[in-house]
Amino acid sequence: PATDLAGVTEWFPAPSAIEFVPETGYLFLGITPAQLVELGDSLGDGATGGLTRETSNPGLETLADATVFVRFARSVPLYEADFDRATVESEFEDLGFVEAGTHRGFTIFTPDESLGGSDGRANAVGDGVVVDVGRYSSEDETDKRPTAEAIIDAGTGNAERYTEAVPECGRLVDALGNGHLAAGRTHETGATFDGAVAGGVSNHVASEETRVRASVVFDGEATASGLAEWANDAETFHGQEPATRTDGSVATAAALVPSGDITEFPSEYPGPPIPDDSGPGIPQINFAFEYDETGDGQGVLTITHSGGDTVSADQLFVRGSGFADVSETDQTAAGPWQGTASGDENAVVAGDFVDVGVTADYELQLVWEAADGDSAATIATNEGPDA
C-alpha cells in the first residue's frame, strides 16, 4: 500500500497563511518511512539507510517509526506516528520548550525564555501528530505560533488548504497519485516550462517494480515536449525511458523501474531550478537536523538533504559557530560540505548527509554560493539546545 497523497496535503495551509513564502505556493516533500523500510529488501542498497538512523525528533527513535513525514514551506516538518503523547510533550520540555497553551486539541510549545529561548520557534503536539515550525533564517525571530496554528487549522478542516487556495496544487496532487514518496511545488507561470504553473514527482514502490511519475500542470492546455526532453535525462527515472502523455492541463512522464535498481530517490523536480526573491538560481532544498549529545557539552549534528533541488557539493558550505573536534565526524570546522555527495558530478541529493562535530550551543548555517561567485544565500539554519 501507499499513502494517500491527498490526505497528507490536508495539513498544508494556504500560502497566504504562512509568512515568508510566495503567494504562488511552496515546496512540499512527503515520505512514508515505515512503509519504505518494510519494502527495503526490494530496493537497492542504501535506499532506506537514512530512515533507520537515530533521530532527535520527540516520539521517534528513528524516522522509520513515522507513518508519514512531510516537510514544507521552507522549515516545517510534520510527522504522524504511534507515540505516547504525554511522553512526547515531556521530551519537548527537556529540549527547552515550555507549554504555551492549546489550539484545537493540540498542545503548543515555545522556547522557554527563562532559559534564553526567544527565537520564535513553535511546536505543536496532538494525538499521533507533531508539528515543528522553525526559523526561516539566522536573523528570523518572528513568532511562529500563528504558522503552527494555521497548519493545525488546515489539518483539522478549519481553514483553507493549499490545494483549495491554489487550484493548480490540487490538480498536481491528483496527477501524482498515491505514493511512498512525493514532492511538488507550484510557482509563477513559466518558471520551469513555458506555461507551466506546478510540477512534482512521486514514487510508488512494489516488490518487483516501482512506478515513477513526474507531472507538470499548465495554465491552459498541456504540452509534453519540454517535460519529455527533461525526463529523458532526469535521474528520477533511473535510466529507464519514460512514456509521456497529456490530459487536459496536465502532462505526465512515467516509467516502471526495477525496484532493486533504486539506491536513492533523486530530489529533482521537473524543469530547471527556480530562482527565488533573494537571488538568481538559488536552490530550494529541505534539510533535516539531528543532534546527538556525546558528553562534555559536545555532540554530533547530522545534517541530511531531505528533499528539493540537487546542489553541487562545491557550492554548499557549512558555516557558523560552535564547531568541535568530535571523533568519527565528517566535519569539525566551517568550510565546504564534507559529507556524502552521491549524485552525478559530486552533487548532493536527497539522502546525502554530513556529520558535524559541534558544541551544544552551536549556531550553524547551510550556505549556497553560485559557481561564478556573484551571489550567495543562506538556505537553512539550525542551533543547538544550549544556544
VOGU-3710 file (C-alpha; in Angstrom, 3 decimals, decimal comma):
1> patdlagvte> 0,000/0,000/0,000  0,982/3,626/-0,425  -0,069/6,740/1,427  -2,911/8,821/0,059  -1,112/11,992/-1,017  -4,342/13,967/-0,990  -4,759/13,060/2,679  -1,232/14,205/3,524  -1,693/17,575/1,820  -4,685/18,305/4,029
11> wfpapsaief> -2,107/19,574/6,537  -0,808/22,187/4,067  -2,350/25,619/4,704  -2,930/28,253/2,050  0,320/30,092/1,209  -1,207/33,342/2,441  -1,385/31,852/5,949  2,406/31,472/6,216  4,921/34,279/6,353  7,923/34,352/4,029
21> vpetgylflg> 6,521/32,050/1,339  5,457/33,246/-2,129  1,763/33,681/-2,845  2,239/31,307/-5,770  2,985/28,437/-3,387  5,727/26,485/-1,652  7,716/23,250/-1,859  6,498/20,092/-0,174  8,020/16,667/0,362  6,208/13,673/1,802
31> itpaqlvelg> 7,531/10,211/2,598  6,142/7,120/4,310  9,174/5,959/6,316  7,641/2,898/7,979  6,316/1,525/4,678  9,562/2,227/2,821  11,623/0,392/5,445  9,253/-2,580/5,210  9,916/-2,585/1,454  13,653/-2,066/1,940
41> dslgdgatgg> 14,626/-5,606/0,915  13,081/-4,955/-2,510  15,098/-1,761/-3,022  18,800/-1,347/-3,759  21,455/-0,984/-1,076  21,264/2,304/0,801  17,821/3,372/-0,394  16,365/3,455/3,120  19,526/3,827/5,220  18,768/7,407/6,196
51> ltretsnpgl> 15,426/6,345/7,657  16,912/3,945/10,200  19,475/6,256/11,831  18,652/7,567/15,294  16,782/10,855/15,346  16,263/13,552/17,958  12,641/14,129/16,916  10,440/13,646/20,009  8,367/10,489/19,732  10,665/8,845/17,170
61> etladatvfv> 13,705/6,677/17,780  14,283/6,667/14,014  12,315/8,144/11,137  11,139/4,616/10,389  8,824/4,955/13,415  6,794/7,551/11,493  3,965/6,506/9,224  4,175/9,893/7,464  6,905/12,521/7,493  6,433/15,720/5,499
71> rfarsvplye> 8,451/18,882/5,145  7,018/22,027/3,577  7,079/25,814/3,469  10,859/26,076/3,983  11,184/24,956/7,579  8,140/22,969/8,727  8,446/19,235/9,400  5,287/17,399/10,414  5,083/13,724/11,257  2,477/11,168/12,223
81> adfdratves> 3,418/8,228/14,439  2,130/5,942/17,163  3,520/7,553/20,319  2,554/8,332/23,882  1,502/11,971/23,819  2,489/12,744/27,409  5,976/11,353/26,775  6,448/13,467/23,660  5,298/16,604/25,461  7,805/15,856/28,223
91> efedlgfvea> 10,559/15,429/25,617  9,869/18,908/24,241  10,160/20,313/27,760  13,509/18,512/28,120  14,624/20,270/24,914  13,984/23,691/26,458  10,405/24,346/25,381  7,523/25,332/27,627  3,797/24,786/27,218  2,190/27,929/25,814
101> gthrgftift> -1,472/26,945/25,576  -3,590/24,779/23,324  -5,181/25,057/19,899  -7,891/22,727/18,580  -6,753/19,881/20,782  -3,011/20,397/20,198  -0,588/21,494/22,906  1,600/24,398/21,775  5,238/24,624/22,903  7,529/27,643/22,512
111> pdeslggsdg> 11,136/28,263/23,677  11,467/28,795/27,411  12,548/32,447/27,711  13,848/31,814/31,225  16,454/29,536/29,592  17,293/32,126/26,959  14,922/30,815/24,298  13,469/33,672/22,268  13,864/32,784/18,600  10,150/32,443/17,880
121> ranavgdgvv> 10,018/28,720/17,130  6,810/26,821/17,837  5,911/23,158/18,182  2,513/21,529/18,486  1,723/18,045/19,776  -1,553/16,304/19,048  -2,752/12,720/19,164  -0,224/10,990/16,926  0,898/14,208/15,205  3,793/16,628/15,777
131> vdvgryssed> 4,168/19,997/14,039  7,535/21,779/14,222  7,884/25,316/12,868  11,474/26,532/12,788  13,271/29,704/11,793  13,473/30,763/8,144  16,933/32,292/8,512  19,538/33,053/11,167  18,114/36,585/11,527  14,488/35,488/11,730
141> etdkrptaea> 12,934/35,734/15,209  9,289/36,202/14,248  6,679/34,349/16,276  5,937/31,009/14,586  2,902/30,180/16,695  0,484/31,644/14,084  2,033/29,370/11,454  1,691/26,317/13,706  -1,933/27,211/14,365  -2,583/27,727/10,628
151> iidagtgnae> -1,256/24,212/9,948  -3,490/22,773/12,670  -6,474/24,691/11,273  -5,851/23,212/7,819  -5,326/19,688/9,111  -8,500/19,767/11,201  -10,589/21,219/8,371  -10,978/24,664/9,909  -9,138/26,723/7,291  -8,480/26,878/3,577
161> ryteavpecg> -5,858/24,423/2,352  -3,082/24,787/-0,209  -4,954/22,583/-2,684  -8,030/24,789/-2,355  -6,343/28,201/-2,384  -4,099/27,327/-5,344  -6,149/25,107/-7,700  -3,076/24,046/-9,668  -1,768/22,401/-6,467  -4,919/20,306/-6,304
171> rlvdalgngh> -4,503/19,281/-9,945  -0,864/18,363/-9,290  -1,738/16,205/-6,275  -4,394/14,375/-8,301  -1,907/13,796/-11,124  0,856/12,439/-8,885  -1,491/9,933/-7,251  -0,677/7,842/-4,202  2,963/7,136/-3,427  5,542/6,228/-0,829
181> laagrthetg> 7,473/9,384/-1,681  6,157/12,512/-3,345  7,403/16,043/-3,828  5,859/19,031/-5,546  5,604/22,785/-5,842  3,530/25,465/-7,505  5,207/28,503/-8,993  4,846/31,514/-11,238  3,675/30,786/-14,759  6,564/29,740/-16,995
191> atfdgavagg> 9,171/29,458/-14,226  10,068/25,943/-15,451  8,414/25,125/-18,779  6,551/27,578/-20,983  3,075/27,936/-19,491  3,773/25,608/-16,537  2,417/26,541/-13,086  3,252/23,428/-10,985  5,289/20,241/-11,058  6,273/17,268/-8,963
201> vsnhvaseet> 7,324/13,628/-8,772  6,036/10,526/-6,997  7,320/7,007/-6,376  5,076/4,022/-5,665  7,268/1,097/-4,566  6,368/-2,568/-5,058  8,377/-5,743/-4,596  9,415/-6,035/-8,237  8,868/-2,638/-9,857  8,454/0,956/-8,730
211> rvrasvvfdg> 6,168/3,320/-10,567  7,920/6,657/-11,022  5,862/9,590/-12,192  6,632/13,241/-12,962  3,705/15,564/-13,619  3,511/19,185/-14,738  0,405/21,379/-14,573  -0,046/24,105/-17,183  -2,050/27,307/-17,295  -4,118/26,073/-20,215
221> eatasglaew> -3,694/23,072/-22,492  -0,687/20,957/-21,584  2,240/20,338/-23,908  4,571/17,387/-23,373  7,671/18,375/-25,355  9,538/20,197/-22,567  8,734/17,540/-19,973  9,773/14,735/-22,331  13,125/16,392/-23,025  13,758/16,853/-19,287
231> andaetfhgq> 12,621/13,329/-18,409  14,944/11,624/-20,900  17,975/12,901/-18,947  16,490/13,002/-15,429  17,949/10,845/-12,647  14,372/10,487/-11,438  13,781/7,568/-13,817  16,966/5,613/-13,000  17,939/5,067/-16,627  14,508/3,918/-17,801
241> epatrtdgsv> 12,820/5,614/-20,758  9,574/7,194/-19,556  6,392/7,436/-21,592  4,861/10,913/-21,771  1,199/11,817/-22,170  -1,105/14,802/-21,729  -4,547/15,026/-20,190  -6,097/18,473/-20,377  -3,860/20,857/-18,435  -1,528/18,114/-17,132
251> ataaalvpsg> 1,478/16,459/-18,760  2,922/13,313/-17,165  6,050/11,245/-17,757  6,002/7,786/-16,173  8,104/4,631/-16,110  8,317/1,322/-14,283  11,752/0,931/-12,672  13,104/-2,355/-11,263  12,910/-1,715/-7,517  16,316/-3,285/-6,953
261> ditefpseyp> 17,900/-0,608/-9,185  16,860/2,156/-6,775  19,624/3,010/-4,303  18,380/6,556/-3,723  15,377/8,690/-4,539  16,621/11,682/-6,562  15,328/15,044/-5,386  14,655/16,519/-8,808  11,571/18,497/-9,702  10,519/18,689/-13,360
271> gppipddsgp> 12,353/21,501/-15,117  15,229/23,768/-14,130  15,755/25,137/-10,591  13,520/28,101/-9,830  15,126/31,336/-8,602  13,506/32,930/-5,564  13,293/36,553/-4,492  16,679/36,562/-2,754  18,866/35,949/-5,770  19,320/34,137/-9,091
281> gipqinfafe> 19,326/30,370/-9,265  19,180/29,729/-5,520  18,412/26,028/-4,944  15,360/25,214/-2,875  16,316/22,394/-0,505  14,901/20,922/2,677  17,468/19,891/5,310  16,832/17,771/8,410  18,954/18,340/11,529  19,531/15,721/14,236
291> ydetgdgqgv> 21,717/16,466/17,269  23,079/13,639/19,424  24,952/14,577/22,586  28,267/12,771/23,176  29,142/14,344/26,527  31,190/17,280/27,868  28,874/19,773/26,180  29,568/18,389/22,713  27,761/16,249/20,195  27,260/15,209/16,600
301> ltithsggdt> 24,927/17,160/14,350  23,727/15,121/11,368  22,549/17,335/8,506  20,567/15,456/5,864  19,336/16,636/2,464  15,691/15,573/2,804  14,249/16,879/-0,453  14,309/19,627/-3,024  16,878/20,616/-5,610  20,214/18,927/-6,243
311> vsadqlfvrg> 23,274/21,077/-5,476  26,958/20,669/-6,216  28,984/19,895/-3,086  31,432/22,565/-4,229  28,681/25,182/-3,872  27,438/24,114/-0,436  29,110/25,360/2,753  28,625/24,712/6,470  29,267/27,909/8,415  28,596/29,473/11,782
321> sgfadvsetd> 29,876/28,963/15,312  30,214/26,094/17,782  32,312/23,613/15,798  34,112/20,986/17,914  36,705/18,284/17,407  34,402/15,300/17,910  35,765/11,928/16,845  34,324/9,997/13,905  32,663/13,009/12,307  32,999/14,250/8,742
331> qtaagpwqgt> 33,467/17,916/9,587  34,845/19,748/12,633  35,254/23,261/11,219  33,492/25,690/8,911  34,029/25,111/5,232  32,743/23,254/2,164  30,360/20,340/2,604  32,389/17,293/3,685  29,572/14,747/3,687  28,252/12,327/1,117
341> asgdenavva> 27,549/13,525/-2,419  26,053/10,581/-4,274  24,656/12,409/-7,297  26,334/12,821/-10,639  29,390/15,121/-10,745  29,698/15,263/-6,942  26,151/16,517/-6,396  24,403/16,480/-3,017  20,990/14,836/-3,412  18,178/13,659/-1,141
351> gdfvdvgvta> 19,540/11,216/1,425  23,073/12,639/1,454  24,274/13,755/4,874  27,199/15,155/6,838  28,090/14,507/10,492  29,418/17,700/12,091  31,212/17,902/15,444  29,649/20,702/17,493  29,261/22,157/20,948  25,789/22,205/22,477
361> dyelqlvwea> 25,473/25,948/21,811  26,243/25,735/18,080  24,620/28,066/15,559  25,156/26,798/12,024  24,071/27,831/8,549  23,962/25,969/5,244  25,123/28,473/2,629  24,877/28,165/-1,142  27,303/30,088/-3,344  26,933/30,463/-7,100
371> adgdsaatia> 29,698/28,922/-9,207  30,653/32,360/-10,539  30,864/33,790/-7,003  28,470/36,611/-7,824  25,687/35,533/-5,444  25,138/33,543/-2,275  22,294/32,721/0,098  21,680/31,040/3,432  19,305/28,174/2,670  18,971/26,574/6,118
381> tnegpda> 19,915/27,266/9,748  19,963/25,285/12,966  21,123/25,821/16,537  21,960/23,639/19,498  19,899/23,078/22,663  22,105/25,482/24,638  22,258/28,236/22,023
//
